[in-house]
Amino acid sequence: MEEQATVSAADIARIAGVGRAAVSNWRRRYGDFPPPVGGTASSPLFSLVAVENWLRERGKPVEISLADRVWQRLRNLGDDLELGDRVGRVGSFLSGRGVREWTFSPRYDDAELLDLLDRFADEVGAREAFEFLLERYVEAHSRQLSVTAGPVAALMSRLIGPDPGVVLDPACGIGTLLLASGGRRLLGQVDDPATSCIAAHRLLLAGADMEMYGADALSMDSYEGLLADAVVCDPPFNEREWGYDELVGDPRWEYGQPPRGEPELAWVQHCLAHVKPGGLVAIRMPPAAAGRRTGRRIRGNLLRAGALRAVVTVGGADLWLLRRPEPGERPPSRLLLLADPSTVEEQWREHLRGEEVPGAVRIIDLLDEVIDLSPARYQARDEHAGEAFLEVRRHFEKIRPELPPLAVSGGKVSFTTIGELLKSGVLTVPESVEAGDVLAAPAVPAYVHSGASFTAEPTMSKYRTDPERLDAAFLAGCLRAAGQLAPSSSTRIDLRRTRIPRLPIEAQRAHGAAFTRLAAFEDAIREAAESGLELVRLGLAGLTEGQLTPEN
């Protein structure tokens, strides 16, 4: 199987410790670079053995980690179309370790893979091993799988409130929203049996009390009659074949029959039908659903009943926040519309208590011929662009990016790795995080923690240094650099292979201070860019609306 193993361009980048662009350059510049042996023109696959040999011939370091060997073995056991089934089988194996004896099936199992999985799980833990393989699976099928972004999932979980009890996600995918929700009991459903198997074992490995079904929730409601404490959902957008003809007159359509081209409004009503009176729903929706004429009647009924409480633009889509009305309850008079989610949590809590908050629009003003609930439309209407422009400009002028003084070094540096530092005891993995520990997480740059102690999520990597031999800021900077060199299509790198320069402790501290100042410089540059774009937007709006005028 090793001779037949194939790797993608992203895999090659990880193996060689370079970015995807470097692999693309090698393919263009070197005629002897191994040709594709499979895949497609846009996603070619290469022989792992041929790639290893090519890299070694050019003196490039090659080290395939245990994690990568597990993934390559798993992926190359069969066709990619059946990869989801194999990932689910791995989840079943990992979730049963130490709980039940595994019954080996020659048809579905591979002895070498199970041995690698055992070693991998012993090294990093069963849950972390499965999360690693799941990330690789999602990366390999990024066009077929839609996964809610981590920050969006975290925001949705906070908006439904702490300790929500029973949480349902009727279109749960691989279980991202359910895991983020913090519910005591998690109920999921997804239309693909392989994905439901993956989600189920993902929740089990997280220690969740859960229930999962593999069927389409609109056409085959596995939780009919059940009322959860809260519902979260990131449904598929723009699906034409969602069962319109079969579901005409369905009792879930309390606010109106969803039009054929508005499946998202079917999902909204399905979620409301499964939450207790007074319970909250957070559902991700396409921006067009806020203003399409075909959905006008349902939007109006949701407003009149007091079910739809807020629409918030987040990451290219809208979050609809709903609350199932309690019997005899008086509907609210305002809807919260926010184009900027930065303050939504506080405003949402105050809005639920009936307090006056910025961004709350009178419902009577929304019930016109269109019933357009797009947040940007009302922000532009209510905002005084001239005053906002001056305020943002004052903030922009205070931003002062400062680079640390750096000079060219002519010396040669030898390297060690995180794995070697862990073996030597210079670095340890703590149970809980304390001030001075180094943290790194997918899509989050490494940093030195300075707050109170806490227990980190399994997806976070945490390290504690021996301060007399390894500077924490220096380590965080090296990890941050490794994250920037990682392939852009991946959110996870094998941190144990990260190269760390061998430097005396004083040189490490100097490097650590420079790393810290570079991080502050990056933050300032990003803030300046965001404020600059906002100035352009406000300047255009202010000049157009007559709220700004050119100065002589």
LINLIN-V406743 format. One record per backbone hydrogen bond with DSSP energy under -1.0 kcal/mol. CO is the residue of the C=O (numbers start at 1). NH is the residue of the N-H. Records with the same first field share a line. If there is no record, write none. Layout:
CO=NH + NH
This chain:
5=48
7=46
8=12
9=13
10=14
11=15
12=16
13=17 + 18
19=23
20=24
21=25
22=26
23=27
24=28
25=29
26=30
30=33
38=45
43=40
45=37 + 38
46=7
47=51
48=52
49=53
50=54
51=55
52=56
53=57
55=60
56=59
65=69
66=70
67=71
68=72
69=73
70=74
71=75
72=76
74=77
79=82
80=83
82=86
83=87
84=88
85=89
86=90
87=91
88=92
89=93
90=94
91=95
92=96
96=99 + 100
105=109
110=114
111=115
112=116
113=117
114=118
115=119
116=120
117=121
118=122
119=123
120=124
121=125
125=129
126=130
127=131
128=132
129=133
130=134
131=135
132=136
133=137
134=138
135=139
136=140
137=141
139=142
141=144 + 145
149=153
150=154
151=155
152=156
153=157
154=158
155=159
156=160
165=184 + 185
166=229 + 230
167=187
168=232
169=189
172=175
175=179
176=180
177=181
185=167
186=211
187=169
188=213
189=172
192=196
193=197
194=198
195=199
196=200
197=201
198=202
199=203
200=204
201=205
203=208
204=207
209=186
211=188
213=190
216=220
221=224
223=226
228=276
230=168
231=282
233=284
240=242
243=247
247=250
250=253
252=254
253=256
259=262
262=265
263=267
264=268
265=269
266=270
267=271
268=272
269=273
271=274
272=275
274=228
276=279
279=324
280=231
281=322
282=233
283=320
285=318
286=289
287=290
288=291 + 292
290=373
292=295
293=296
295=299
296=300
297=301
298=302
299=303
300=304
301=305
302=307 + 308
307=323
309=336
310=321
311=338
312=319
314=317
317=314
318=285
319=312
320=283
321=309 + 310
322=281
324=278
326=329
333=363
335=361
336=311
338=313
341=344
343=347
344=348
345=349
346=350
347=351
348=352
349=353
350=355
351=354
357=360
359=337
361=335
363=366 + 367
366=368
374=378
375=379
376=380
377=381
378=382
379=383
384=388
385=389
386=390
387=391
388=392
389=393
390=394
391=395
392=396
393=397
396=399
414=502
416=500
417=421
418=422
419=423
420=424
421=427
426=466
428=464
433=454
434=437
437=449
438=463
439=447
440=461
441=444
444=441
447=439
449=436
454=433
457=460
461=440
463=438
464=428
466=469 + 470
471=475
472=476
473=477
474=478
475=479
476=480
477=481
478=482
479=483
480=484
481=485
487=490
493=495
494=497
495=498
496=419
498=418
500=416
504=508
505=509
506=510
507=511
508=512
509=513
510=514
511=515
512=516
513=517
514=518
515=519
516=520
517=521
518=522
519=523
520=524
521=525
522=526
523=527
524=528
525=529
526=530
527=531
528=532
529=533
530=534
531=535
532=536
533=537
534=538
535=539
536=540
537=541
538=542
539=543
540=544
541=545
542=547 + 548
